[in-house]
Amino acid sequence: MAHAQVSEIPRTTPAPGITAQPPQPPAARAPMPPATPAQPRMPRTPPSFRSVLRHRYCARLLIASVTGRLSLGMVPVTLILAARADGHSLTTASLLAALYGLAPALGLPLLGRLADLRGLPLPCYLGAALVTAALGSLALAGTSHLTFTAVCVALAGAGCPPLEGALRSLWPTVLPDDAHVRTAYTLDSSTQEIVYVAGPAAAIVMAGWLSPTAALALAATATLVGSLAFAAARPARTWRAVPRPHDRLGVLRAPAMRPLLAALIFLGATVGALDVAGIAAADRQQVSWLAGALPAAFSAAGLLGGALFARFQPEPRPRHLLLLGAAFAACWLPLLAPLPATVILTVAMLPGALFVPLLTAASLRVTTLAPRGTSTEAAGWMSSAIRLGQAGGTALAGLLGGHFAIPLLAAALCALLLGARTAPAPT
């Protein structure tokens, strides 16, 4: 992460050439003119989201990035609806959605490495073209032919443009200091909640209004428009990573990065398991609204927690990551009790409020550990770890009946790995 350059405060020096005066009889001194007060060193409050967005290019980059990533929230739901409309079973439809969720775990680190080596526009354009072609083909041909559908789904997932990593690489270049960058990381983590709330909602509305294939076309359009707008911005066109030595391992060369990425897999598993736990709790209590309200409340609490974390953010320290992980795990414990639906909804907001601060602290730690010239690839690995965890958490929770013990176990393992003491590799 770039460090802010703080200019020194001007110092006053004695005026040269003053000669001694002969002794004078005592006289009343004229009142001294009021001295100009020195610049007070008051504790600086962390910048707000609004102050970050006021800087040039920041709002454009964030909006374009969120627009380009909107398909990540839209496509899984749309695939299930499209496959069901074409006569496939729910199991087949779910497998297609899982394939889309897993494919970016391979594509994002590769496109991120390409961005670090060749600049941001090329992987953004390449990924947008691949996603648009794959989703457009599905929108035109439908999902009747499973082999063709699976290939298109895999390409659409693997081709996701590395917009999240690119944005994290650009924050230090468009913001004046580290405090603004930390707030920007929190803002970016908070907007991910919007992607996974607004994305499925937009897909369901479009599928109900027109058709699931229209929702696929909308997802392709959002990826294309967002990626082009992002890559055409001047900071994205001019950004270049610092030169780095040739290393096949790249980001994974830093030993401390490996337990951190493993912790992020379990962090993602908590979210994936929560969706299934909400469905299971809704079935047990026969309240259908809980299945959709639970992840929505979790995400809304994440937005609030992110805003509060940005307002009171401390200087990042490794122990903060461990403390946040431990608190996040502890907040799942009350959900093990047999609670009414409304209480479940309220209690689930506790871990939800800590999810974005924990994700932000982990993002800052990943940036710190990443070797020189690997910032975009590092963010790609981070996104891949979370997506793998989401898919694994969903699958495991489904096999074990959707009990809240699954996200609790994942959160506990996340906290345990966050406490791993591994020295970072030299950069």
N, C-alpha and C positions, 0 to 999 in steps of 0.2 A: 504494500500500500504506500502511496506517495505520502511523504511527511510534509506538513505545512512549513513554509519558510517564514520565520518570524523576524522581522527587522528590528534592530535594536532601538530602544527609546533614545531620542537625542538628549545629550547631556550638556549642561551649561558649563563653560570654562571661564576662568578669570580673564578679564579684558587685559590685553598686553599694554605695556607702556605707561602704567600708572606710577607716578613718582611720589615719594614721601612728602608730606606737607609739614611746614613748621608748626610748632605747638601753638594752639589758639586758646584764648580764654574760654572758660566754660560758657556755653550759651545753650539756650533752649534749642533742641533739635526739631527740625521741621518734620512733620509726620511723613513717614515713608509711604510711597505709592504702593497700593496693593499689588503684591506679586501675582504673576499669572500662576494659577494653581497647576501643579503637575498633573499629568494624566493619571487619574486614579486607577489602581489595579484592582478592579472589582471582579469577583468571581463571575465568569461568563456562563450564562445559561445555555444549555445545548440548543442548537438551531432547531426550529420547527420544520414540519413538512412543507409549510408554505414558503419559508425562507429558502429551502432547497429548490423548490419549483420556480422561484423567482429568478434564479440564475439562468443565463442564456442557454438554450438548447435542452435544459433539463426536462421541462414539461413535454417537449416533443419526443425526446428519447424515451421517456417513461411510457407515454401514451402509445407510441408506436410499438414498443416492446410488449406491452400488455395486449395490444390488438393482435400482434403476431403470435402470441402464446395462447390466445383465446381458444384455438382449436384443441389444445391439450385438455381443456375441460369439456369441450363439445363432443369430440369424436367418440369417446367410449360409450356415452349414452346413445349417440346417434347410431353407432354400429349395432347396438343391441336392438334398437327400434327398427332399423332397416332389415336386419337379419330375421327378426320375428315377422316383419311384414312380408318377407319373401318365403316364409314357411319353415324356417329353421327352428330347431328347439332352443330353449333358453340356455341349455348347456353349451351348444355350439355358438350362440350369440355371445355368451360370456367369455368363451375362449378367444373369440375374435377381439373382444375388448381388452382382454388380458395381453394378447399379442401386441396390440397397439401400445399398451402401457409399458411393456418390456423393451420394445425396439429402441426407444430413445436412449436406453442405458448403454447401447453400443454406439449409436450415432453421435450423441452429444460430445463425448470426449474426443472423438475423431475430428468432428467439425471444429471443436474448440482448439485442438492442436493446429488445424489448418489455419484458423484465424490468427493464432499466435505467430505462425510462420509467414503467412501471406497477407495479413490484414483482415479486417472485418467484412468488407463488402462481398468478397468471393464466396465464403461459406454461407452467408445470408442469402445471396442470390441463388446459389446452388441448392441449398435446402428448400427455399421457397418454391423453386421450380419443381423439385422432386415431390414435395407435398402436394402442390397444386395438381400436378399430373396424376398422382396416385388417387387422391380424393375425387378429382374430376372424373377419372375413369370409373370409379365406383358409383358416382352419381349418375353416370350415363348408362352403365351396364348392369347396375344392381349387384346384389350379393348372391345370386342363384348359384353361380359356379364357385364352389368353395375354394378350389386351388387358386384360381385367379384372384378371388377376394382376399385370401390370406397373403398372397404376394403383394397386393396393393396396400393392405393394412400394414405389413412389415415395412414397406418402403415409406409409407406416410409417417410411421413412427420414427424410423431411423433417420429420415431426412429433416426432422424438426430443426429449424435454424437455431443456432446457438445464441438466441437473443438475450437470455438471462445472463449468461457469462459475458457476452459482449457489453451489456449495460454495466455490469460490475467492473469491467475493465475501464470503462469510460468515466465512471464517477470521479476518480481522482484528477482527471484532465479537465473537467468542466466545473469543478467546485474548488473553493479557495483554500480549504484546510481540512485536517483530519476530522474535526468535529462535524463538519457538513457531510463528509463522506460516511461517517458512522450513521448519521441520521438518514442519509440516502439508502444505505443498506437496509435499515429498518423499514423505510418506505417501500423499497423493492420487495422485501419479504412480506409486507402487509398486502401488497397488490397481488401476490400469488393467491391469497385467499379469495380475492375478487375473481381471478381466473377460474377457480374451481367452484365458485358459486354462480357467477354470471354465465359461465360457459354451459353447464348443464341446463340452466334455465332457458338460455337462448335456443339450445338444441331442441328442448321439449316444445317450446312455443312454435318454432319454425316447423317442426315435424307435425304438430297438431294443426297448424294453420294451412300448410301446403302438403309436405310429405317428408319422410326421412331423407330421401335423396336431395331434396332442397336444403335440408340442414347440412348435409355433407358438402354441398356446393357453397353454402355460407361459410363453413369452416375453412374450406380451401381459399375463399376470397379473403377472409380475415388474415390468414397466414401470409398471403401474397401482398396485400396492402400494407400490413404492419411491417413486414420484412423490408419491402422496398422503401418505405418511409424512413425506417431506421437506418438502413445502409446508405441512403442518399444524404443523410445529415452530415454536415462538415466534420464534426468530431469523429464520426465513424469512418469517414473517408480518409482522414489524415492520421488516424491512430496507428501506431506500430509498436509491437512489443519490443522490449529491450532484447538485444541478441542473447542467445543462450547456447550453451554447449550441446552438441548432439548427444542425446540420451534417449534410449528406447523407453525407459520407464517413465520419463517425464515427471509429472506430478507425483507419481508413486515412489519416486526416489527418496523423498523425505520420509524417514521411518515413522515420525509422529503422525503423518497423514493417514496411515493405514488404519490405526484404531479409531481415528476421528471419522473416517468414511464409513467404517463398520458401525459406529455409533449412529451415523445418519441413516443407515439402512434400518436400524431399529426405530429411529424416530419416524421414518416414513411408515413403518409397520403399524405404529399406533393409529395413524390416520386411516390406513387401509382397513384395519380391524374394527375401527369405530363405525364405519359405514355398515358392516355386517352386524355388529352388536346392536346398532339402532334398529335394524330390521327385525332381529330376533326379539328385542325388547318390545317392539311394537306388536309382534305376533303374540307374545306371552300375555301382554296386558290388553290386547285387542283394541289398540288405539293406533290406527293407521297413520295419523299425522306425525307420530314420533319418528318414523323412519326418515322422513325428509327434514323434520325440524331439528333433529339432533346434530347432523353435520352442519346445518346452517347456523345453529347457535354456537357450535364450536368455532366456526369461521368468523362469526361476528365478534366473539370474544377475542379471537386472534387479532382482529383489526384494532380493537380497543387496547389490548395489551401492547400491540406495536406502537400505538400513538403514545401511551404512557411511558414506554421504554425509551422512545425518542426524546420525550420531555425531560426525563430524569436520568438519562444514560450516564453511567460512570465510565471512567477510563477502562478500556477492556483489559482484563487480566485472565489468565487461564483458570484461576479459581472461580471466577464468575460463571464460566461455562459449566463447571462441576456443580456449583450451587444451583444454577438454573435447572440442570438435568435432574438433580436430586429432588428439587421442589416439584418439577413436572411429574416425576414418577409418583411422589407422595399424593398428588392431587387426584390420581386415579383410584386410590384406595376406597373412598366413600362409595364408589360405583359398584363395589362388590356386594353391598347390602341390598336387600330387596326394597326398592324405593318406588313410590308412585311415579307416573310418567312425568308430571310437572317437576318433581324434585330431580329426577334423572336429567331433565333438560337444564335445570339450573346448575346442578353439580358439574355437569360436563363442561360448563363454561370456565371452570377453574383451570383444568389443563389447557383448554383452548386459549385462555389469556396468556399462558406462558409459552405457547408454541412459537409465536412469532419472535419474542425476545430470545428464546433458545436458538431458533433458526438464524437469527441475526448474529448472535454471538458466535455460532458455529461458522457462519460465513466469514466473519472477520478473522477467525482462527485459521480457516482454510487459506485465506489470502496471505496471512502472515507466514504460514508454513510453505506455501507454494514456492518452488525455485524461481529464480529470475526468468522472466519471459514466458511464464506459463499461466498467467492469470485467467485467461479465457478457458483453457483446458481444465484448470482447477475447478472453476464453476461448473463445467460440464460433468466432471466426476461427481461433484456434490449433487447435482440434479439427478444423475444416474443412480446414485446411492439411494436417494429418497424415493425414486420411482420403483426401484427394485424392492425396497421395503414395503411400499404401498401394495404392490402386487402380491408379495409374499404374505403380508398381514391379512389381506382380503382372502387369499386361498386358505391360510391356516385357520382363520376365524370361521370360515365356512365349514371346514372339516370338523371343528370342535364345537359347533353349535352356537357360535356368535356370543360367547360369554365375555364379559368385561375383563376377565382375568387375562385375556390375550393382550389387549393394549397395555395393561398394567405390567405384564411380564416384559413386553417389548420396551416400555419406558424404563424399567429397572435395568435391563441390559444396556440400554443407551447410556444411562447415568454411570453404570459401571465402566463402560469403555471410555467415557469422557474423563474418567479419573486415571486412565492409563498414563504412566509417566514414561514417555519415550523422548529422548533428545532429538531435536530436529536436525536434519542433515544440513551441512553448510551449503550456502547458495553462492 
